[in-house]
Amino acid sequence: MTTTPYSTPQPYLHPSAWKGEDLSSCDDWISHLDAGDVAELDSALAFVKSRAIQIPNLSRNDFVIPGLAKKLQAVLLQLEEGRGFVLLRGLPVGRYSKADAATIYWGIGAHLGQAFAQNAQGDMLGHVRDLGANWNTQMRARGYHTRSHLPFHNDSTDVVGLLCLQKAKSGGASRIASSAAIHNEFVTRRPDLWAVMCGPFCVDRRGEENAGQKPYYVTPCFNHLDGRLFVRYNRTYIDSAQRFAEVPRLSPLQVEALDLMDALCNEPAFHLDMSFEPGDMQFLNNYVVLHSRGDYEDWPEVERKRHLLRLWLRTPGFRRLPAPFADRNADMTGWQQHPRPPVFDASEIEVELAH
């Protein structure tokens, strides 16, 4: 497999190119809900319940939160043009049923962008919960079905959001890193490997291909369009694509580039840790932020187990995407044709692994 650089290596000079060591002593990346915001959310929830409007048919026009909507526009600006991440704190999630909390979360997400299906089953609202899966041996299992450490990666849409319903007994902290800052480190430290990262890599679809598609797709890790940087990175899926005989073997330079990517993500200077409390909502721009999670110990009681809800959002500022993303986006467009309403019974959630 040959690698062709997109252009001459240049740093991406943008607010999203931050280092964790520069942000760990501040908390201005946290946006707080106040009593007025919560009152608006309660009112909007009551309205949609009175009209029996269900996910995924609930739109931003149904979920009226005029004051909070202005705050969410600032959140969206930070996601698309700023640092690329925000933690929204202050939702008193304990006062709601899981279904009601999900409705509020969906309504907030609808003011940021359009929700998109997250898997071949058409799930529009994902459950991040330990289902006892082994994602190293079960190709249809995903890391969020486990309580294992998750290496740095990003998801296949503009913005990923998480709402914490229940936190773990211990561990499970979120760790994020600016892929824009890491891109710039490649430019400075190893421009030869920057060129490798701008070349094609095969990425495993892990059994979620649509009819007629290959079981893997091809994309560079570093992509550029309209003066913007778009990073797509999942080392686990790049490595697992090597199981297909038709996929070219990773070259020594590709392995070296991937190793450097992993090493930089794990350097304390680059990443930022944050703990989730119940009610916290984390939103990340997938193109400039990578995320990871530590392993965790869970509670034995089913009702106390760590449980997060996940949204994948398409936001208005990313109407144009790099051409190599078209193949993977076709997957989600196919999944979107049969959107599945969320379920909240633990036994129904576990059925996901049977698909």
N, C-alpha and C positions, 0 to 999 in steps of 0.2 A: 504494500500500500504506500503510495507516494504522499508526500505532504507539500502543500503549496501555501506559502504565507498569503494572507489577505492583502497586506500592504507592508510598508516599512513599519517596524515596531515603534509605537508611540504610546506614551502613558495616557490613560483615560482621566482627564482632569475634570472631576465631577464630585459633588458632595457625597456620592455613594462610595467613594474610595476612601473609607475611613479605616482606622485600626482600633481594635478593641482596647488597647492600652490607653488610647486617648478618650475613650467614652466610659470606661469603667467607674470613674469617679463622679460622673454626672448622671442625672436621670431625666434629662429633658426629652428623651425618646419615649417617655411614658406620658400618655394623655389620659387625664382623669375624668370620669363621668361624675357630674354633680347631681344634687337632688332634683334639679329641674330636668336634667337629661333622663334620669330614671323615671320620673313622673311621665315624661313624654313616651318612654318605652312602654310603661304600663298601659297608658291610654291607647297606644297603637296596638298592643297585644289584645286588649279588650275588644277593639274594633274588629280586627281580623277574625277573632274567635266568634264574635257575634254574627259575622257573615260566613263563617265556616270556610274561610280561605285557607287552603292547605299548601304546604311545601310539596312540589316545586312551583306551584302556580301563584305564589305570593310575590308581587312586584313592589318596587319602591313606591309606586303610586298608591298602593294599598296600605303601606306602612308609613304613616304620616308622622314625622318627627321634625318639625320645622327648625327648632333651635339646635338640636343635635346634628341635623343635616349640615349646618354650617361648620360645625366642628369636624364632621366627617370629610368635608371638602378639604380641610387643612390636612387631615390624615392622608387623603388620596394624593394631595400634592407632595407630601413627604415621601410617599411610596413611589410615585412616578418620577419625581424630579429631585428629591432630596436624598437622605441617607438610605432609603429603601426599606426601612422597617419602622414599626410603631408597636408599642404595647398599650392597649386600651384597657384601663383598669377602673373598677368601681361598680361593676354589675353585681347586685346582691343575689347571686345565682341560687343560693340556698332557699330563697322564698318561692322559687318556681319549680314546677315539675320539669322533667327533662324535655318533654315535648314543648312546653312553653318557653324554656330557655333556648331551645333550638329555633323556635319561631322568632324570638327576639334577635338571636344571632344572625339568622337568615335575613331578617329585615335590615339589620345594620349592614350586612354584606351587600344587600341590594342597592344601598346608597353609595357603594364603592365601585361596583361593577356587576357583570352578569355571571351568575353561578354556572359552572360547567361540570359535566359528568367526570367522575374521577376514576372509573374503571369500566370494564366491559359489561358489568351488570347494570350500568347506568346510575350508580349511586351519586346523588347530587349533594348529599351531606354525609361525609364519611365518619366512621367511628375509629378513633385511635385508642385501641384497647388491646390488652394481651389476650389473645385467643389460643395461646399455647402452640403457635406456629413455629416452624423452623424454616426461615426463608432461604437458608443455604441448600436445603434439600427439596423443599416444596416450591416449585417454580411459580405457582399461582399465589403463594403466600407473599405478604409484603412486610417490610420492616415494622410498620405501625401495628401489625398483628402480634408483635412480640414485645418482651420487656428487655431485649438485648440492646447493647450499644448500637447506635446507628451512625455510620460514618458520614462525613460531610457530603451533601448532595443538594440538588434543587429539584423541584417538581416541574411538570410539563405545562404550566400555564403562567399567566402574568403574575398573579398574586396568590399565595397560599395563606389561609387563615386558620388559626386554632383557637377554640374556646375551651378553657379548663372547667370541667364539671366537678371532677374529683382528682386530687393529686395522690401520688404514690405514698406508701408508708415511708419510703426513703429513696433518694436518688431521682433519676429521670429529668434532671435539669436540662433546659434548652441551651444550646451553644450555637452561636451564629458567627459567620465571618463574611467580610466584604470580598466577594469574588472580583470586584473592580480593583481593590487594593492588591489582591494577589496577582491579578493580571498585570498590574503595574510593576510588581516585583519581578515577574518573569521578564518584562521589558528591560529592567535595569540589570538583573542578575544573570539571566540566561536568555538572550534574544533568540538564540538558536532553538531553544525549547519552546519559546513563544510561537515560533513558526510551526512547530510540530502541533501545538494545541490549536492552531488555526486550520489544521488539516483534518481529514475525515477520520472518525472513529465509529465502529459498529457498536450499537447499543441493543441489548436484549429486550424484546417486548414481553418476555416472561409469560407467554401464553395468551396475551391479550390482543393478538393481531385480528383484524377483520378479514373477511373472505378475500382471497387473492393477494394479501399482503405477505411479505416475508416475515419470518419470526424475529427479525431485528430491523432497526432503522439505522441510518447513517447520518452523522452530524459532526461538525467540528465542535470542540469545547469552547473556543473563543470565536465569536461571530460579531460582525460590525455592520451597521446599517444606519444611514442618515446621521452620522456622527455619534451614534449610540453604541454602547457595548452590550452584547447579549451573551451571557455565559450559560452553557448547559453542561452539567457535570454530574455523573453518577458512576463512580469507579466500580461499584459492585456490579452494575448492569453491563458496563463495558467488559469487565472480566468474565461475566457469565455468558456473554455472547460468543466467547471463544469455544463454547461447547458445540457450535455449529461448524461442520466441516468446511462449508463454503466461505466462512468468514476468514479473511486473511489473519495470520498470526500477528500479534502485536510486535512491532519492531523494538529493538533495544532502546532506541531514542524515544519511542512512545512510552515505554515502561518508565524510562527515566523522567519524562515530563509528568506522567501521572504520579510518580513517587514524589516529585517536587511539589505538585499541587497538594497532595495529602500532607506533606511535611509543613508547608506554609500554613495550611488551615489549622494545624495543631500547634503551631508556635503560639505561646501565650501572648505575644505582642499583637497578633492578628485577630484572635477571636474574643468574643464577648459572651459571658454567661448570664443567664437570667432564669430565675425560678418562677414557676407558675403557681399562682394562688387561685382557688376557685373563683370564677368570674372573670379572670384575665383573658383578654383576646389579643393574640399576637398576629400581626399581618406582616408578610415579607414579600418583597419584590424578588421573584425567582431569578431574574436576569442579572442582578448585581449582589445578591445575598445567598450564601449557602447555609444550610442548617444541619445540625447534628443533635444527638440526644445521648445522654449517659444511660447505662443500664439502671434498672431500679428494682427495689423489693416492693411487692404489692401486699395489700391487705388480704387476709384469707376470706373475709366476707364479700360475697358477690357485689352487694350494694355499695361497698366502700372502695372497690377496685379503681385504680387510675383510669380516668375516662375523659377523653377530649373529643370534641367535634371538629371536623375539618371542612373547610370550604376551598374550592378552587374558583378563582375569579378571573374573568377577562375584563380589563379596565379600559376606559376610553383612550388613554394616552398611548396605547400599544396597538393601534389599528394596522400598522405595517410591521411585519416581522421578517427576519432573515429567511431567504429562500430554503435553506436546509431544514427549517422547522416545519415545512409544509407536510412532509410525510407523517411525522408524529402527530401533527394537528389533525390529520385525517382520521387518526384513531379516535380522538375525542369527539370529532364531529359525528362519527359513526355511533359512539356510545350515547351521544346526546339525543339520538333519535328515539330512544326509549327510556326517558328519565324515570328513576324509581324513587318513590317517596321514602323518607327515612323510617326506620323501625327503631324501637327503643327497648324491646324485650331482649334480655341477655341471650336467651336461647336462639332468637331469630338472628341476632348479630353473628353468632357463631356459625350460622348456616353459610356465611360468606365464604368460609374456607372450603365448602363443598362444591363451589362453582369451578 
